Amino acid sequence: MSARRLGGSGDVWLNANEYPIAPDYQFSERNLNRYPECQPVAVINNYAAYAQITPEQVLVCRGADESIELLIRAFCEPGKDAVMFCPPTYGMYSVSAETFGVEQKKIMALPDWALNVNAIRENLSNTKLIYICSPNNPTGNIIDNKDLREVLNMAAGRALVVVDEAYIEFCPQYSVASWLAQYPNLVILRTLSKAFALAGLRCGFTLASPEVIEVLLKVIAPYPLSTPVAMIAAQALKPQGIETMKSRVVAVTENRIALSEALRDLSVVEHVYPSETNYILVRFTDGSKVFKALWDQGIILRDQSKQPGLINCLRITVGTEIENTRVIEAIAALC
């Protein structure tokens, strides 16, 4: 369930991995009487330049969540094919597979949250899509590139390997976008919701071979992006917008480090997990108690305790310095 549907009446929203400050964009076009382009040229070209790939390798849609669904619709036959993913991980892989009646193969991550490559190999039969989130949500860790290459090689000719890079702007050195030419079965998911601070825009991207993109174009809606969304996305992907995004990443990283260090000093905290993202996974002595105490104070976190291996774990989005201070003070009061 989405963060907004979970509810809450807080004033410190740290449960959806959003950027805490709204960006400022202007829309002044007078063409809303016309349908938009299916794949707006300026958005596609700007994103291709940013990702250092060709426009033919880019598809834009309504957030990376739509990409997850499009891939299932295009490449999986209900009752016959399967998708694979590695819990604990992003929940929409499971939701989308269930929606379309496609079998789910859940290959649990190893205790250090690395891929269980041997188990993946043993379960490739009838698998058409392998979703791998890197950095992984909610754990925040990068998936080892050696393991990714091994999975890509074993799945060649059998399945598409879909690497979800929703948070890659916070650790761009780990992106596998440069591998697209080498692996025709590689698909990459991206978004403007995180480091670009445009969660409300609902704009995401699929990066893949031109052949895969052509298949997805056959099943995508005729007008996936509204004209205002396309105009703002194109602005955000201009050089100035990209530089602004990078400055946000620096600020978030600094705040994440400070928040992590402060949390480690609190007696109710068992472990603060390393993160390469804009959120932190924290294991508490009593996660539900911490969650409720902060909820009652208007500080909304994300409870991850129902995910396998994450008992008493809460995911905390990195907020502003003021918001992070409120989190620390509220948790410290429980010590």
C-alpha positions as CSV (number, residue, x, y, z in Angstrom):
1,M,0.0,0.0,0.0
2,S,1.3,3.5,-0.9
3,A,2.5,5.8,1.9
4,R,-0.4,8.2,1.3
5,R,-3.1,5.5,1.5
6,L,-1.6,4.4,4.9
7,G,-2.9,7.7,6.2
8,G,-1.6,9.7,9.2
9,S,-2.1,13.3,10.1
10,G,1.5,14.3,10.6
11,D,3.5,17.4,9.7
12,V,6.8,15.5,9.3
13,W,6.4,13.0,6.5
14,L,9.3,10.6,6.4
15,N,7.6,7.5,5.1
16,A,7.7,7.8,1.3
17,N,11.3,8.7,0.5
18,E,10.4,12.1,-1.0
19,Y,12.6,15.1,-1.1
20,P,11.4,17.4,1.8
21,I,11.4,20.7,-0.1
22,A,9.2,21.5,-3.1
23,P,11.0,22.5,-6.3
24,D,9.8,25.5,-8.3
25,Y,8.7,25.0,-11.9
26,Q,6.5,27.1,-14.2
27,F,4.0,25.9,-16.8
28,S,2.9,28.5,-19.3
29,E,1.8,26.5,-22.4
30,R,-1.6,27.3,-23.9
31,N,-2.1,24.0,-25.7
32,L,-4.1,22.0,-23.2
33,N,-6.9,21.6,-25.8
34,R,-4.6,19.1,-27.6
35,Y,-3.6,15.6,-26.7
36,P,0.1,15.3,-25.7
37,E,2.7,13.2,-27.5
38,C,2.9,9.6,-26.4
39,Q,6.7,9.9,-26.0
40,P,7.5,13.7,-25.7
41,V,10.6,14.3,-27.7
42,A,12.2,16.8,-25.4
43,V,11.8,14.5,-22.4
44,I,13.2,11.5,-24.2
45,N,16.1,13.4,-25.7
46,N,17.0,15.1,-22.4
47,Y,16.9,11.9,-20.4
48,A,18.9,10.0,-23.1
49,A,21.6,12.7,-22.8
50,Y,21.5,12.6,-19.1
51,A,21.8,8.7,-19.0
52,Q,24.4,8.7,-21.8
53,I,22.4,6.4,-24.0
54,T,20.4,6.8,-27.3
55,P,16.8,8.1,-27.4
56,E,15.8,4.7,-28.9
57,Q,16.7,3.1,-25.6
58,V,14.3,5.3,-23.5
59,L,10.6,5.0,-22.7
60,V,8.9,7.5,-20.4
61,C,5.8,6.7,-18.4
62,R,3.8,7.4,-15.2
63,G,6.5,6.6,-12.7
64,A,8.7,3.5,-12.5
65,D,5.6,1.6,-11.1
66,E,4.0,1.8,-14.5
67,S,7.2,0.3,-16.0
68,I,6.9,-2.6,-13.7
69,E,3.4,-3.3,-14.9
70,L,4.2,-2.7,-18.6
71,L,7.0,-5.3,-18.5
72,I,4.6,-7.9,-17.0
73,R,1.9,-7.1,-19.5
74,A,4.3,-7.3,-22.4
75,F,6.4,-10.3,-21.5
76,C,4.4,-12.6,-19.2
77,E,1.5,-14.9,-19.9
78,P,-0.8,-15.3,-16.9
79,G,-0.9,-18.9,-15.7
80,K,2.2,-19.8,-17.6
81,D,5.1,-17.4,-16.9
82,A,6.6,-16.1,-13.6
83,V,8.4,-13.1,-12.3
84,M,11.2,-13.3,-9.7
85,F,12.3,-10.9,-7.0
86,C,14.3,-11.1,-3.8
87,P,12.7,-10.0,-0.5
88,P,13.0,-7.9,1.5
89,T,12.5,-5.5,-1.4
90,Y,10.1,-3.1,-3.1
91,G,6.5,-4.3,-2.8
92,M,5.2,-3.3,-6.2
93,Y,6.9,-6.3,-8.0
94,S,4.6,-8.6,-6.0
95,V,1.5,-6.3,-6.3
96,S,1.8,-6.0,-10.1
97,A,2.4,-9.7,-10.6
98,E,-0.7,-10.6,-8.5
99,T,-2.8,-8.0,-10.4
100,F,-2.0,-9.7,-13.7
101,G,-2.2,-13.3,-12.4
102,V,1.4,-14.0,-12.9
103,E,3.3,-16.5,-10.7
104,Q,5.7,-15.0,-8.2
105,K,9.0,-16.6,-7.3
106,K,10.3,-15.0,-4.1
107,I,14.1,-15.8,-3.7
108,M,15.0,-14.6,-0.3
109,A,18.1,-12.4,-0.1
110,L,21.1,-13.8,1.9
111,P,21.5,-12.6,5.5
112,D,23.7,-9.7,4.3
113,W,21.0,-8.9,1.7
114,A,23.2,-10.0,-1.2
115,L,21.5,-11.9,-4.0
116,N,21.2,-15.7,-3.5
117,V,22.6,-16.3,-7.0
118,N,22.5,-20.1,-6.7
119,A,18.8,-20.1,-5.7
120,I,18.1,-17.7,-8.6
121,R,19.8,-20.1,-11.0
122,E,17.7,-23.0,-9.7
123,N,14.4,-21.2,-10.2
124,L,14.8,-19.8,-13.8
125,S,12.4,-22.3,-15.3
126,N,9.4,-20.3,-16.8
127,T,10.8,-17.1,-15.3
128,K,10.4,-14.2,-17.7
129,L,11.3,-11.2,-15.5
130,I,13.8,-10.9,-12.7
131,Y,13.4,-7.7,-10.7
132,I,16.4,-6.5,-8.7
133,C,16.3,-3.3,-6.8
134,S,19.7,-1.6,-6.5
135,P,20.0,0.4,-4.2
136,N,17.5,-1.9,-2.6
137,N,14.3,-0.5,-1.0
138,P,13.9,-0.7,2.0
139,T,17.4,-1.9,3.0
140,G,19.4,0.8,1.3
141,N,22.2,-1.5,0.1
142,I,23.8,-1.8,-3.3
143,I,23.6,-5.1,-5.1
144,D,27.1,-6.4,-6.0
145,N,27.9,-5.8,-9.7
146,K,29.6,-9.2,-9.9
147,D,26.3,-10.9,-8.8
148,L,24.3,-8.8,-11.3
149,R,26.6,-9.9,-14.1
150,E,26.2,-13.5,-13.1
151,V,22.4,-13.2,-13.1
152,L,22.4,-11.4,-16.5
153,N,24.6,-14.2,-18.0
154,M,22.5,-17.1,-16.6
155,A,19.3,-15.4,-17.7
156,A,20.5,-14.6,-21.3
157,G,17.9,-15.9,-23.8
158,R,15.5,-16.8,-21.0
159,A,14.5,-13.8,-19.0
160,L,14.9,-10.0,-18.8
161,V,16.8,-8.8,-15.7
162,V,15.1,-5.6,-14.5
163,V,17.4,-3.4,-12.4
164,D,15.4,-0.9,-10.5
165,E,17.6,2.2,-10.1
166,A,15.0,4.5,-8.5
167,Y,17.6,5.8,-6.0
168,I,20.7,5.6,-8.2
169,E,21.3,9.4,-8.2
170,F,22.4,9.1,-4.6
171,C,25.2,6.7,-5.7
172,P,25.6,7.1,-9.5
173,Q,28.9,5.2,-9.5
174,Y,27.0,2.0,-9.1
175,S,24.6,2.4,-12.1
176,V,24.6,-0.3,-14.7
177,A,23.3,1.9,-17.5
178,S,26.6,1.6,-19.4
179,W,26.0,-2.2,-19.6
180,L,23.0,-1.9,-21.9
181,A,25.0,-2.4,-25.1
182,Q,26.6,-5.5,-23.6
183,Y,23.5,-7.2,-22.2
184,P,20.4,-7.2,-24.5
185,N,18.4,-8.8,-21.6
186,L,19.1,-5.8,-19.3
187,V,16.3,-3.4,-18.4
188,I,16.7,-0.4,-16.1
189,L,14.0,1.5,-14.2
190,R,14.5,5.1,-13.3
191,T,12.4,7.9,-11.8
192,L,12.2,11.7,-11.2
193,S,10.5,11.1,-7.8
194,K,13.5,10.9,-5.6
195,A,16.7,13.0,-6.2
196,F,14.8,15.1,-8.8
197,A,12.2,16.0,-6.1
198,L,9.3,15.4,-8.4
199,A,7.3,12.6,-6.7
200,G,4.0,14.5,-7.4
201,L,4.8,14.6,-11.1
202,R,4.6,10.8,-11.6
203,C,7.3,10.5,-14.2
204,G,9.6,7.5,-14.7
205,F,11.7,5.9,-17.3
206,T,12.5,2.5,-18.7
207,L,16.0,2.1,-20.3
208,A,16.5,-1.0,-22.5
209,S,17.5,-2.2,-25.9
210,P,15.5,-0.6,-28.8
211,E,13.8,-4.0,-29.3
212,V,12.5,-4.1,-25.8
213,I,11.3,-0.5,-26.0
214,E,9.4,-1.2,-29.2
215,V,7.5,-4.0,-27.5
216,L,6.6,-1.8,-24.5
217,L,5.4,0.9,-26.9
218,K,2.8,-1.6,-28.1
219,V,1.2,-1.9,-24.7
220,I,1.6,1.6,-23.1
221,A,-1.3,3.9,-23.0
222,P,-1.7,6.4,-25.9
223,Y,-1.0,9.4,-23.8
224,P,0.9,8.4,-20.7
225,L,2.2,11.8,-19.7
226,S,0.0,15.0,-19.5
227,T,1.4,18.1,-21.2
228,P,2.3,19.8,-17.9
229,V,4.1,16.7,-16.7
230,A,6.1,16.5,-19.9
231,M,7.0,20.2,-19.8
232,I,8.2,20.1,-16.2
233,A,10.1,16.9,-16.8
234,A,11.9,18.4,-19.8
235,Q,12.9,21.4,-17.7
236,A,14.2,19.2,-14.8
237,L,16.4,17.3,-17.2
238,K,18.1,20.3,-18.7
239,P,21.7,20.9,-17.5
240,Q,20.7,23.4,-14.8
241,G,18.0,21.0,-13.5
242,I,20.6,18.2,-13.3
243,E,23.0,20.4,-11.4
244,T,20.3,21.4,-8.9
245,M,19.5,17.6,-8.5
246,K,23.2,17.0,-7.7
247,S,23.2,19.7,-5.1
248,R,20.2,18.1,-3.5
249,V,22.1,14.8,-3.4
250,V,25.0,16.4,-1.5
251,A,22.6,17.9,1.1
252,V,20.7,14.7,1.6
253,T,23.9,12.7,1.9
254,E,25.2,15.0,4.6
255,N,21.9,14.9,6.5
256,R,21.8,11.1,6.2
257,I,25.2,10.7,7.7
258,A,24.3,13.0,10.6
259,L,21.0,11.3,11.2
260,S,22.7,7.8,11.2
261,E,25.3,8.9,13.6
262,A,22.8,10.4,16.0
263,L,20.6,7.3,15.9
264,R,23.5,5.0,16.8
265,D,23.9,6.8,20.1
266,L,20.3,6.0,21.3
267,S,19.7,3.0,23.6
268,V,16.5,1.9,21.9
269,V,18.4,1.5,18.6
270,E,19.8,-2.0,17.9
271,H,21.3,-1.3,14.5
272,V,21.5,1.5,11.9
273,Y,22.1,-0.2,8.5
274,P,24.4,1.4,6.0
275,S,22.5,3.2,3.2
276,E,23.4,4.6,-0.3
277,T,20.0,6.3,-0.6
278,N,17.8,9.1,0.9
279,Y,16.5,6.8,3.7
280,I,17.8,4.7,6.5
281,L,16.7,1.3,7.8
282,V,16.9,1.1,11.6
283,R,16.3,-1.9,13.8
284,F,14.8,-0.9,17.3
285,T,14.4,-2.9,20.5
286,D,10.7,-2.3,20.0
287,G,9.8,-1.0,16.5
288,S,6.1,-0.8,17.0
289,K,6.5,1.3,20.2
290,V,8.8,3.8,18.4
291,F,6.5,3.9,15.3
292,K,3.4,4.7,17.4
293,A,5.2,7.2,19.7
294,L,6.4,9.2,16.7
295,W,3.0,8.8,14.8
296,D,1.3,10.3,17.8
297,Q,3.6,13.3,17.5
298,G,2.9,13.8,13.8
299,I,6.2,12.2,12.7
300,I,5.3,9.5,10.1
301,L,7.8,6.7,9.4
302,R,7.4,3.5,7.5
303,D,7.1,0.2,9.4
304,Q,8.9,-2.6,7.7
305,S,8.4,-5.3,10.3
306,K,6.2,-7.4,8.0
307,Q,9.0,-7.8,5.5
308,P,11.0,-11.0,5.9
309,G,14.0,-10.5,8.2
310,L,13.0,-7.0,9.2
311,I,11.2,-7.5,12.6
312,N,11.3,-4.2,14.6
313,C,12.7,-2.3,11.6
314,L,11.5,1.1,10.6
315,R,12.5,3.0,7.4
316,I,13.2,6.7,7.9
317,T,13.3,9.1,5.0
318,V,16.1,11.7,5.4
319,G,14.3,15.0,6.0
320,T,15.5,18.5,6.5
321,E,17.9,19.2,9.4
322,I,15.0,20.4,11.5
323,E,12.9,17.3,10.7
324,N,15.7,15.0,11.5
325,T,16.3,16.8,14.8
326,R,12.6,16.2,15.7
327,V,13.0,12.5,14.9
328,I,16.1,12.2,17.1
329,E,14.5,14.1,20.0
330,A,11.3,12.1,19.8
331,I,13.2,8.8,19.9
332,A,15.6,9.9,22.6
333,A,12.6,10.6,24.8
334,L,11.9,6.9,24.7
335,C,15.3,5.9,26.0
